[in-house]
Amino acid sequence: MDRTEPNQVNGGYMELLLLSNSRSPGQPMLAHAAEALVKFVAGRRVTFLPYALADHSEYAEAVAGALGRYEIEMTGLHTSTDPIADVRSAEVLFVGGGNTFRLLRTLQSLRLVEPIRDAVLAGAGYLGASAGTNMACPTLRTTNDMPIVEPGSFQALDLIPFQINPHYLDPDPASTHMGETREERLLQFLEENDVPVLGLREGSWLLVTGDGKASLGGPHSARLFERGREPLELPAGAELSSLLASEPRFDTPSR
């Protein structure tokens, strides 16, 4: 997708709240990010896209209950007779977590990819969790999911010009697991693509505000991966606006 200025719209910037996860251990759904969530929604009505899970109605009901604790009204897009029109008129779009490949294939089959991007460019807020956060990136290539279905392409919504890896896990030196660590997988991604990757740990989020600022939310640090550099540890609350000026280059092997 073409972009004249990274993340820029009508002289301002898109509003994005991208959660690493929607539920933290021992807490109700979305409770860990409640303050940021309520401030982001700011009384607007939420349109929820439940397509990352198989049971749309059950998922939407759970999210409606979670948002209702904060007096946030929600409509599930799966009940719409005209989802494209409802996306275009949405105040806040909430794309939930689950399987990223299933989510993207469903958005493609419903012809919602461009309308979602157009709506956010026109001023709708974008709230993502897990797979929904992956969807805000240029591509699915830094997801953690198994490809249980095959989408038409890996190209996602391209709302930000860099990649995010939600649920980022640090290497465990005591582990006997012989598979690759998350860090190794992301470094392999950078061997083939020159794109920053933000590893968001559980309980963290990225907030992009209308004044062109991006910051790390939540109590945890994050990890930034860039080609040719050692991974960088970012403290909680770090200012990340420079990432919005990234110029991603895909399929550019480093060797």
C-alpha positions in Angstrom: 0.0 0.0 0.0 1.3 3.5 -0.8 1.9 6.1 1.8 2.9 9.7 1.2 4.0 10.4 4.7 4.4 7.6 7.3 1.2 7.3 9.4 0.1 10.8 8.5 -3.5 11.9 7.7 -5.0 15.3 7.1 -2.0 17.1 8.7 -2.3 14.9 11.8 -1.7 11.3 12.6 -3.6 8.1 13.0 -4.7 7.2 16.5 -3.7 3.7 17.4 -3.7 1.7 20.6 -1.9 -1.6 20.0 -1.9 -4.1 22.9 0.4 -7.1 23.1 -2.4 -9.1 24.8 -6.0 -8.7 25.8 -5.8 -10.6 29.0 -3.2 -10.7 31.7 -2.9 -13.6 34.3 -5.3 -13.1 37.2 -7.1 -10.2 35.7 -10.3 -9.8 33.7 -10.0 -9.2 29.9 -8.5 -5.8 29.1 -8.2 -4.8 32.8 -4.4 -4.4 32.6 -4.8 -1.6 30.0 -8.1 -0.2 31.3 -6.8 3.4 31.9 -5.2 3.7 28.5 -8.2 2.0 26.8 -10.8 4.3 28.4 -8.8 7.4 27.5 -8.3 6.2 24.0 -11.9 5.4 23.3 -13.0 8.7 25.0 -16.7 8.0 24.9 -16.8 6.8 21.3 -18.7 3.7 20.2 -16.5 0.6 19.4 -17.0 -1.6 16.4 -15.5 -5.0 17.2 -14.1 -7.4 14.6 -14.1 -10.9 16.1 -12.7 -12.7 13.0 -9.5 -14.1 14.6 -11.5 -16.7 16.5 -13.9 -19.3 15.1 -16.9 -18.5 17.3 -17.6 -14.8 16.5 -20.7 -14.5 18.7 -19.1 -15.9 21.8 -16.0 -13.8 21.3 -18.0 -10.6 20.8 -20.1 -11.3 23.9 -16.9 -11.7 26.0 -15.5 -8.4 24.7 -18.8 -6.6 25.1 -18.8 -7.7 28.7 -15.2 -6.5 29.2 -15.8 -3.1 27.7 -19.1 -2.7 29.5 -17.3 -2.6 32.8 -15.9 0.8 31.6 -19.3 1.9 30.2 -18.0 1.5 26.6 -20.6 0.6 24.0 -19.7 -2.0 21.4 -21.2 -3.5 18.3 -19.9 -6.7 16.7 -19.2 -6.3 13.0 -20.1 -10.0 12.4 -23.8 -9.1 12.8 -23.7 -6.4 10.2 -25.6 -6.7 6.9 -23.2 -4.2 5.3 -19.8 -4.6 7.1 -18.0 -2.3 4.6 -20.3 0.6 5.2 -20.2 0.0 9.0 -16.4 0.0 9.0 -16.4 3.3 7.0 -18.7 4.9 9.6 -17.0 3.5 12.7 -15.7 5.7 15.5 -13.3 3.1 16.9 -12.4 -0.2 15.3 -11.3 -2.9 17.7 -9.6 -5.9 16.0 -9.3 -8.7 18.5 -6.7 -11.4 19.0 -6.6 -15.1 18.0 -5.1 -16.6 14.9 -3.6 -13.9 12.7 -3.8 -16.0 9.5 -7.5 -16.6 9.9 -8.0 -13.0 10.7 -6.3 -11.7 7.6 -8.0 -14.2 5.3 -11.4 -13.3 6.7 -10.7 -9.5 6.2 -9.6 -10.3 2.7 -12.6 -12.4 1.9 -15.0 -9.7 3.3 -13.1 -7.0 1.3 -12.4 -5.1 4.5 -8.7 -4.4 4.3 -8.9 -1.2 2.4 -12.1 0.1 4.1 -10.4 -0.4 7.5 -7.3 1.5 6.4 -9.5 4.2 4.8 -11.5 4.6 8.0 -8.5 5.0 10.2 -7.0 7.5 7.7 -10.3 9.4 8.0 -10.0 9.6 11.7 -11.4 6.4 13.3 -9.4 5.1 16.2 -7.8 1.7 15.8 -7.5 -0.6 18.8 -5.7 -3.9 18.3 -4.9 -6.8 20.6 -2.4 -9.5 19.7 -3.4 -10.6 16.2 -5.2 -7.2 15.8 -1.9 -5.6 16.7 -0.1 -7.7 14.1 -2.7 -6.6 11.6 -1.7 -2.9 12.0 1.8 -3.7 10.6 2.8 -3.8 7.0 2.8 -7.6 7.0 2.1 -10.7 9.0 5.7 -11.9 8.9 6.4 -11.3 12.5 3.4 -13.1 14.0 3.8 -16.1 16.3 0.9 -18.1 14.9 0.6 -21.3 13.0 -0.7 -20.7 9.5 -4.0 -22.7 10.0 -5.4 -21.1 6.8 -3.7 -19.5 3.8 -4.6 -15.9 3.2 -4.3 -14.4 -0.3 -1.1 -12.5 0.8 0.7 -11.6 4.0 0.1 -7.9 3.4 -1.7 -6.4 6.4 -3.3 -3.0 7.1 0.0 -1.1 6.9 -1.0 1.5 9.5 2.5 1.7 10.9 5.7 1.5 8.9 7.4 -1.1 11.1 6.7 -4.6 12.6 5.5 -5.6 16.0 5.9 -9.0 17.7 3.2 -9.3 20.4 3.7 -11.6 23.3 7.4 -11.2 23.0 9.2 -13.8 25.2 12.8 -13.6 26.3 15.2 -16.5 25.9 15.1 -18.8 28.9 18.7 -20.0 29.6 17.4 -22.9 31.7 15.1 -24.2 28.9 15.8 -27.6 27.3 13.5 -26.7 24.3 15.5 -27.3 21.1 13.5 -24.9 18.9 14.4 -21.4 18.0 13.8 -18.7 20.6 11.7 -15.7 19.7 14.9 -13.6 19.4 16.4 -16.0 16.9 13.3 -16.0 14.8 13.2 -12.2 14.6 16.9 -12.0 13.8 16.2 -14.5 10.9 13.4 -12.1 9.8 15.9 -9.3 9.6 18.3 -11.4 7.5 15.6 -11.2 4.8 13.9 -7.9 5.5 15.2 -4.5 6.6 12.3 -3.4 8.9 12.4 -2.5 12.6 10.6 -5.0 14.8 9.2 -4.0 18.2 9.0 -6.9 20.6 6.1 -6.1 23.0 6.1 -8.1 26.2 2.9 -9.2 27.9 1.1 -6.3 29.5 2.6 -3.7 27.2 1.2 -1.6 24.4 2.1 0.9 21.8 0.2 4.2 21.7 0.2 6.4 18.7 -1.5 9.8 19.2 -2.9 12.3 16.7 0.0 14.7 17.2 2.5 12.2 15.7 3.8 10.8 18.9 4.4 7.1 19.7 5.2 5.7 23.2 5.5 2.4 25.0 2.7 1.9 27.5 2.4 -0.5 30.5 4.8 -1.4 33.3 7.3 -3.5 31.1 10.2 -2.8 28.9 10.2 -3.8 25.2 12.9 -5.0 22.8 13.7 -3.3 19.5 15.3 -5.3 16.7 16.9 -3.6 13.7 19.1 -5.0 11.0 22.8 -4.7 11.7 22.4 -3.7 15.4 22.3 -5.5 18.7 18.7 -5.8 20.1 18.0 -2.7 22.2 16.1 -2.8 25.5 13.5 0.0 25.7 12.3 1.1 29.2 8.7 1.4 30.1 7.3 4.7 28.9 9.9 5.0 26.1 9.3 7.6 23.4 9.1 5.7 20.1 8.0 8.4 17.6 11.1 7.9 15.4 9.7 4.5 14.4 6.9 6.3 12.6 9.5 7.6 10.1 10.7 4.1 9.3 11.1 3.1 5.6 10.5 -0.6 5.5 12.2 -2.7 2.9 11.0 -6.3 2.4 12.7 -9.2 0.7 16.1 -7.6 0.8 18.5 -10.3 1.9 21.5 -9.1 3.9 23.9 -11.6 2.4 
